[in-house]
Amino acid sequence: RIDPTVSVPLHFYQHSEYHASLPEHPTADVRRTVDTATGRVRAEAGPDGLTLVPCDTENFRAVWDGGESRVGFVRLTVTCETPGVIDLVHSDLLKPDGSIHCDHQVVTRLHVPAGLTEFVTMEPTLVRYLQVVFRGVGTVTIHGLAVLDDAYPDEHRASFLCSDENVNRLYNAAKKTLLLNTLDIFMDCPARERGGWLCDSLW
């Protein structure tokens, strides 16, 4: 049972100097798609962000492509017409048909009021694609959707280049993998092993 009279203080990660120092990679300048299985949604880009107006559906979703995989905290700033539910589904890959791969991905569910909501996820995650599912929120305006980059900083102290572009791609992939994994737990993947500092809370 939820008691709305209880005053809950802000969590450390919502307004911390550390989070404020992380470089932000907004998705505003990359490809956006709006998709729904049950009705039409009108998308309007304006000075305040992207407004999604459901024409004949209550539930709809939009997918953002961040351009490359990053490890970090997802930040969402949104205004909803009515109270409802927003799901943030993130993935670093797509299925062969181009849909977001969400069979084994972590979903953050937000129960949002009408009006403005600002949210930052608690745990760093590996993300390139973000599917945002809206349920019963009416018209929404996404003022900001971004990843706060929490990867190891690249100091660019070494480089590699050869005449074989496939070898160059392998080198770049290995370097990116090292940067994404190294910050706190160096093992096999940032999506799983980097959750170790929070133990089982990731699952």
N, C-alpha and C positions, 0 to 999 in steps of 0.2 A: 504494500500500500504506500502511495506517495503522499507525503504531507507537504503541501505547497507553502506552509508558513515557516518551514525550517530555512534558516539562512545558511547557505553553503558558500564558503569562501572560494575565491578563485584558486585554481590549481597552480602549482609552481610554473608549469610550462605555458600557461596562457599569457602571462605578462612577465617574462623573465628577460634579464639582460642577455642571456645566452641565445635565446630564440631571436631576440631583436638583432643580434649580431650576424645571423645566418643570411647568406645571399638568397634572395627570393627569385624564383623562376616562374613568372606568371604564365598562364596558358592563354591569355587574351589574344595573342597574335598568332595562334596556330589554328589548324582546321577544327571546326566545330561541327558536329552533326546532331540533329534532333531526330529521335526515333520513337515511335509508339506503335504498339500492336493493336490498340483499341480505338484510336481516333486521331484527329489532326491537332497539331500544335504550331502556332505561329511564332517565329523568332524575330525579335526586333533589337537591333544593336543601337544603343544610345550612349549619351555621355556618362550615364550612371552604371553602365554595364550591359549585359545581355538579358533581355526580358523575354520570357517564354510564356505565351498565352495559350492555355489549352482551350480549343474550340469546341470539341465534343467528347472530351475524355477527362476522367478524374486523375488517372495515373499515367505518367509518361517518364521518359528518361532521355538524357543527353550524354554524349560521349565526347571527351576531350583527348587529344593526342598531344602530349608534351614534347614530342620530337625526339627524345632520347630518354633512356632509363636513368633515374636519379634515386638516391637514397635520401629520405628526409621526412619532414612532417607536412601533412596536407593541411592547407588553410583554406577555409571557405567562408566567404561573407555573402549573405543572401538575405533578401527581403521577401517574405511570403505573405500572400493575401489572407490566408486562413491558417489555423493550426493544422499540423499534419506530420508526416514522417518523411525524412530524407535519408536515403542510403548512399554512402560513398563506397563504391566498389573500385578497387585499384588492381592493376595488373601490369606486368612488364611485357606481355605478349598477347597476340591475337590468335583466334582459331583460324583454320584454313579458309573459312567463309568470310573472314573479316570481322566477325563479332568478337566482343571482349571475352577473354578467357577467365571466367569467374567460377569455375567448378571447385577450385581449391583456394580461392583468394579470400583474404580477410575483408569483411564488410563492417563499416562503422555506421551504426544506425542512430540518427538524431531525431528526437521528438521535439519539433520546433513550434514555437508560438507564432501567432500572426505578428508581422513586423520584422525588424532587423535581428539577424542572428550572426554572430561571429564565432567561428570554431576553429581550433587547431588540434589535430590528432595528438594523442599522448605518446605514441611509439613511432620511431622512424620505420619507414617501410620502403621497399623497392617499388617504384612506380614509373610508368610511362603513360599508360592509358587510365583515365578516370571516367567511370560511368556513374553518373549521378541520377538516382531514381527518386522521383517526386511522387508522393501519395497524398492526395487530398489537400494540397497546399494552395490550390488555385493558381493565379498568376504569380510568377516568381521573377525576381530580378537578381541575377548573379553579378554582384559588384566585383568580386574577386575570387579566383580559384587558382591556387599556386602551390608549389612545393618549396618548403624551406630546406635548402640543400644542407645535408648533414654528413657529407662525405669527407674523406681525408683531403686536405688541400693539395692541389697539384702545384708543386714549386717549379716545374719545367726545368729541372736541372739535368735532364737526360733526354735524348731523342734517338730515333732510329728511322732510317729510310733506305730502301733498296729499290731495285728496278722491278721487282715482282710485287704487284699491287696486292695479291692475296697474302703474301707474307707481311706486308705493311698492315693489312687489316687484322691479321692475327696479333701482331704486336700491339696495335691500338686497343684491341679487345682485351688482351691480357693486362695492359696498363689500366684500362678503365675498371676491370674486375678488381684489381688490387686496390685502387682508390675507393671503390664502393665498399669493400670488405674490411679495410684495415682499421678504421677509426676506433672500434672498441673490442670486437672479437674477430680475430682473423681465422676464418674457417672456410666453408665452401660457398655460402651465398648470403647476401645481405638480408634477403626476405626472411630467412629462418634464423640463422645464427646470431644476427645482431639483436634479436629479441632476448638474448640470453641474460642481459643485465637486468631484465624484468622477470626472469624465470618463466614460470608457466602462464603469466598474465597475457602473453602474446596469443595464447590459444584459448 
